[in-house]
């Protein structure tokens, strides 16, 4: 599946979680800032992505990756709003794409 297909399915899953139309969600939109996603929404999104793509993408993995890119240690437990503040829909598409079989 190409990136366009991954983006379409990711946006659809996010729309389902947030109760939004797919057309209201852009790849550049931030989860916490623009789309007003909560920690529960993020967890639900990860579950929806697992159903849509058959991949395991856990909150712990995502937070560790975010912390490493931000220069933190990634050891914090729970949802860290500060880490998720800059996460965009495109970031999620990229994470899914990297985990799909070649």
N, C-alpha and C positions, 0 to 999 in steps of 0.2 A: 504494500500500500504506500502510495506517495505521500509527501508532506501535505498536499492539498486535501487528500482524503482524511488524514489524521486530524488536520485542523478542523474540517467540517464536523467530524464525529466528536471532537473535543468540545467545540463550541456548542453542539447540540446537547451534550451531556451537561455542560455548565448551565445552559439555558434551562434544562430540566431541574437542576438543583436549585437554581436561583429564581425560578418562575418567570423567566424572561424569554422573549422571542429571540431566536438565533440572530436575527438581523440587528439586534440591539447590542451585540457583543462583538467587539473588534479584537484583532490579535494584539493590539497595543494596549488594551485595557488592563489596568491592574486589578487583581482580585479584591484586595482589601479596600483600596482607595476608590477606584472607579465603580466597581461592581458591588461594593459593600458586603463582600463575603465574610462570614464569620468562621470561627474554627470548626463548627459543626458542618458548615457548608463545604469546607475544604475536605473534611473526612468523607462526607457524602460523595463529593466529586471523585475522590480517589477510588471509592467503591464503584461508582458508575463507569470510570475508566477501566477498571478491572473487568467489568461485565462487557464493555464495548470492545476491548482489545485483547482480553485474555492475558493481561500482564499484571504483575504485582508491583504496585507503587505505593509504598507505605509513607505515612506522615514522618516517621523517624528518618527514612531515607531522604525524603525531600528536605527536611530541616537540616540534616547533616550536609547535604549538597549546598544548600543556601548559606549555611554557616561557613563552610569552607570557602565559598566564593566571596564572602564578606570578610574573611580573615579571622573569624571566630573559631572556637574549638568544636562547636557542634555537639557538645555534651549535654545541653539543657534538655530537660524532659518537658513534655506538654507543648502547647501551641505558643509560638513566639510571634506576636503581631509585628514586631519590628522587623523580623526576618522576612515576613510575608508581605510587607508594605510595598515593595517594589516588584513583586512577582507578577508577570504579565501572562496573558493567555498564550502568547508565543512561547514563553518559558515552559509552560505545561506541554504544549505541542512538541517542543524539543525533547523534553524528558520522555514522553511517550515514544517518539520516533526512535530514540536511542535504545529503548528497551524492546522494540519489536524485532522479531527474527529477520535476518537479511533475506 
